[in-house]
Amino acid sequence: MPASEPTIVATSMGFSSRRRGPWDARPGPVFDLMAELAQAGDAPKICYLNQAVGDQPTSFTVFHGAFAGTRFRPSHLALFPMPNVDDVRAHLLAQDVVWVGGGSVANLCAVWRAHGLPEILRECWEAGVVLGGVSAGSICWHAGGATDSFGPKLRGFTDGLGFLPYGNGVHYDSEAERRPLMHRLVGDGTLPVSHCTDDGVGLVYRGTRLVEAVADRAGVSAYEVAPDGDGGVRETRIEPRLLTGPA
């Protein structure tokens, strides 16, 4: 059965790598959480969207390999050079979870708009399909955030889908330029109140309400960045709940 209300899990986490290298991935505990939120039962259906890196075939291979032998039933939606399924809307509405990979959020949103995905994904969200993703796959659901979509120097991005009326900062602890840029973007009004995540942290939204932060490791956090009324910002730490167990 679908989630009891529209749900998004926006993260700076997802897969873990085994010893043989980054292409030997396993699902992190966030996927079990999303299946639980979707009320998906014993065989959750999860679809991977990877347009943020142009539907690189190796990424789909890693995704399917990660879920091999698990309870999940994986599929993917490619849009390059054309959709790989006959009915994109029907395929996505049939899922329990939609997971969006990282890369260029600007390119991701542009390609989605060319294919009518924002309207389809909103329908999925409202129907109880749990939406989520990492990095670009986190920012895309928000008003915008900080991105390297346009080059190595981070810039503000304000053309997200806007399902969530906040800004979003990812990789907050691992890339030194992200925190000060998010502070500037919120302080000057480019972005609204924003929610940010260290690596290993995710944000759970029910409707447009942030209900909790979760983490797949200790010592990391989420944050709210809001105007302080004096031209600056205040940053408030949000303690995450630690998730355990593999998918």
C-alpha positions as CSV (number, residue, x, y, z in Angstrom):
1,M,0.0,0.0,0.0
2,P,1.2,3.6,-0.6
3,A,2.6,5.9,2.0
4,S,-0.1,7.4,4.2
5,E,0.8,10.9,3.1
6,P,3.2,12.5,0.5
7,T,6.8,11.6,1.5
8,I,10.2,12.7,0.4
9,V,13.6,11.5,1.8
10,A,16.2,14.0,0.7
11,T,19.8,12.9,1.5
12,S,23.5,13.1,1.4
13,M,23.7,9.3,1.7
14,G,22.6,6.2,-0.1
15,F,24.9,3.4,-1.0
16,S,28.0,2.0,0.7
17,S,30.9,0.4,-1.1
18,R,32.3,-3.0,-0.4
19,R,36.0,-3.7,-0.2
20,R,36.4,-4.3,-3.9
21,G,35.8,-0.7,-4.7
22,P,33.2,2.0,-5.4
23,W,31.5,0.0,-8.2
24,D,30.8,-2.8,-5.7
25,A,28.0,-1.1,-3.8
26,R,25.4,-2.2,-1.3
27,P,22.2,-0.4,-0.2
28,G,22.5,1.6,3.0
29,P,19.7,1.6,5.6
30,V,18.0,4.6,4.1
31,F,16.4,2.2,1.5
32,D,14.7,0.1,4.3
33,L,13.4,3.4,5.8
34,M,11.9,4.4,2.5
35,A,10.3,1.0,2.0
36,E,8.8,1.3,5.5
37,L,7.5,4.8,4.8
38,A,6.0,3.5,1.6
39,Q,4.3,0.6,3.5
40,A,5.7,-1.5,0.7
41,G,5.6,-5.0,2.3
42,D,8.1,-7.8,1.7
43,A,9.1,-6.9,-1.9
44,P,9.4,-3.2,-2.4
45,K,9.6,-1.8,-6.0
46,I,12.3,0.8,-6.4
47,C,13.0,2.7,-9.6
48,Y,16.3,4.6,-10.2
49,L,16.5,7.9,-12.1
50,N,20.0,8.9,-13.1
51,Q,19.5,11.8,-15.5
52,A,21.8,13.9,-13.4
53,V,24.8,12.1,-15.0
54,G,23.1,11.6,-18.4
55,D,21.9,8.0,-17.7
56,Q,25.4,6.5,-17.6
57,P,25.0,2.8,-18.2
58,T,27.6,1.9,-15.5
59,S,25.5,3.6,-12.9
60,F,22.5,1.5,-13.8
61,T,24.7,-1.6,-13.6
62,V,25.9,-0.7,-10.1
63,F,22.3,0.0,-9.0
64,H,20.9,-3.3,-10.1
65,G,24.0,-5.1,-8.8
66,A,23.6,-3.5,-5.4
67,F,20.0,-4.8,-5.0
68,A,20.7,-8.3,-6.4
69,G,19.8,-10.8,-3.8
70,T,17.8,-8.3,-1.6
71,R,14.1,-8.1,-1.0
72,F,13.9,-5.1,-3.3
73,R,12.6,-5.3,-6.9
74,P,14.7,-2.8,-8.8
75,S,14.1,-1.1,-12.1
76,H,15.4,2.1,-13.8
77,L,14.0,4.8,-16.0
78,A,16.4,6.1,-18.7
79,L,15.6,9.1,-20.8
80,F,18.7,9.0,-23.1
81,P,18.4,8.6,-26.0
82,M,14.7,8.0,-25.4
83,P,12.6,6.5,-22.6
84,N,13.3,2.8,-21.9
85,V,9.7,2.1,-20.9
86,D,6.6,2.5,-23.0
87,D,4.6,4.4,-20.4
88,V,6.8,6.5,-18.1
89,R,3.8,7.7,-16.0
90,A,2.5,4.2,-15.4
91,H,5.9,2.8,-14.6
92,L,6.6,5.4,-12.0
93,L,3.2,5.2,-10.4
94,A,3.6,1.5,-10.0
95,Q,6.7,1.9,-7.8
96,D,6.9,2.1,-4.0
97,V,10.1,4.2,-4.1
98,V,11.7,6.4,-6.6
99,W,15.4,7.1,-6.0
100,V,17.3,9.8,-7.9
101,G,21.1,9.8,-8.2
102,G,23.6,12.6,-7.9
103,G,25.3,14.7,-10.5
104,S,24.1,17.9,-12.1
105,V,20.9,19.2,-10.6
106,A,20.5,21.8,-13.3
107,N,20.8,19.3,-16.1
108,L,18.5,16.9,-14.2
109,C,15.7,19.4,-13.8
110,A,16.0,20.6,-17.4
111,V,15.8,17.1,-18.9
112,W,12.9,16.2,-16.6
113,R,11.0,19.3,-17.8
114,A,11.5,18.4,-21.4
115,H,9.9,15.0,-20.7
116,G,7.1,16.2,-18.5
117,L,8.6,14.5,-15.4
118,P,7.8,17.2,-12.8
119,E,4.0,16.7,-13.3
120,I,4.4,12.9,-13.3
121,L,6.6,12.9,-10.2
122,R,4.2,15.2,-8.3
123,E,1.4,12.8,-9.1
124,C,3.5,10.0,-7.8
125,W,4.3,11.9,-4.6
126,E,0.7,12.8,-4.0
127,A,-0.3,9.1,-4.7
128,G,2.0,7.8,-2.0
129,V,5.1,6.8,-3.9
130,V,8.1,7.7,-1.7
131,L,10.5,10.0,-3.5
132,G,14.1,10.4,-2.6
133,G,17.6,10.8,-3.7
134,V,21.2,11.9,-2.9
135,S,22.9,15.2,-3.7
136,A,21.3,16.5,-7.0
137,G,18.6,13.9,-6.2
138,S,18.0,15.8,-2.9
139,I,18.2,19.4,-4.1
140,C,15.8,18.7,-7.0
141,W,12.7,18.4,-4.8
142,H,13.4,21.8,-3.1
143,A,13.4,25.4,-4.3
144,G,17.1,25.2,-5.0
145,G,20.5,25.0,-3.3
146,A,24.2,25.2,-3.9
147,T,25.5,23.3,-7.0
148,D,28.6,22.6,-9.1
149,S,26.4,22.1,-12.1
150,F,27.9,25.0,-13.9
151,G,31.6,24.4,-13.1
152,P,34.0,23.6,-10.2
153,K,33.0,26.9,-8.4
154,L,29.8,26.4,-6.5
155,R,26.9,28.6,-7.5
156,G,23.3,29.1,-6.3
157,F,20.6,27.2,-8.1
158,T,16.9,28.3,-7.8
159,D,15.1,26.2,-10.4
160,G,14.3,23.1,-8.5
161,L,10.9,21.4,-8.7
162,G,9.7,23.2,-5.6
163,F,7.7,20.4,-4.1
164,L,9.4,21.4,-0.8
165,P,9.4,25.2,-0.2
166,Y,12.9,25.3,1.2
167,G,16.5,25.5,0.0
168,N,18.7,22.4,0.4
169,G,22.4,22.1,1.1
170,V,24.1,18.8,0.6
171,H,27.6,17.5,1.5
172,Y,27.7,20.1,4.2
173,D,30.6,18.7,6.1
174,S,32.8,17.4,3.3
175,E,33.0,20.3,0.9
176,A,34.2,23.5,2.6
177,E,32.5,26.0,0.3
178,R,29.0,24.7,0.7
179,R,28.2,26.0,4.2
180,P,29.3,29.7,3.6
181,L,27.6,29.7,0.2
182,M,24.3,28.4,1.7
183,H,24.6,31.1,4.4
184,R,25.0,33.8,1.7
185,L,22.2,32.5,-0.4
186,V,19.8,32.5,2.5
187,G,21.1,35.7,3.9
188,D,20.6,37.7,0.7
189,G,17.2,36.1,0.0
190,T,18.2,34.1,-3.0
191,L,17.0,31.0,-1.2
192,P,14.3,30.6,1.5
193,V,14.9,28.9,4.8
194,S,17.1,25.9,4.0
195,H,17.7,22.5,5.3
196,C,21.2,21.1,5.0
197,T,22.8,17.6,5.5
198,D,26.3,16.4,6.3
199,D,27.4,13.3,4.4
200,G,25.5,10.3,5.8
201,V,22.4,12.3,6.7
202,G,18.9,12.5,5.2
203,L,15.8,14.6,5.8
204,V,12.3,13.0,6.0
205,Y,9.4,15.2,4.8
206,R,5.8,14.3,5.3
207,G,3.9,16.6,3.0
208,T,6.0,19.7,3.2
209,R,6.8,19.3,6.9
210,L,10.3,18.2,8.0
211,V,9.5,15.5,10.5
212,E,13.0,14.2,11.3
213,A,16.6,13.8,10.2
214,V,18.2,10.4,10.0
215,A,21.8,9.2,9.7
216,D,23.7,6.1,8.6
217,R,26.7,6.9,10.8
218,A,27.5,8.6,14.1
219,G,28.8,12.1,14.5
220,V,27.0,13.8,11.6
221,S,24.1,16.2,11.6
222,A,21.4,18.2,9.7
223,Y,20.9,21.9,10.0
224,E,18.3,24.6,9.4
225,V,19.7,27.9,8.0
226,A,17.3,30.8,8.4
227,P,17.5,34.6,8.2
228,D,18.2,36.2,11.6
229,G,16.4,39.4,11.0
230,D,19.6,41.5,11.0
231,G,20.9,40.7,7.5
232,G,22.6,37.5,8.6
233,V,21.5,33.9,9.2
234,R,21.2,31.6,12.2
235,E,22.1,28.0,11.8
236,T,20.3,25.5,14.1
237,R,21.5,21.9,14.4
238,I,19.0,19.1,13.9
239,E,20.0,15.9,15.7
240,P,19.5,12.9,13.4
241,R,18.1,9.5,14.4
242,L,20.7,6.8,13.7
243,L,19.5,4.1,11.2
244,T,20.9,0.6,11.4
245,G,20.8,-2.5,9.3
246,P,21.3,-3.2,5.6
247,A,18.5,-3.1,2.9
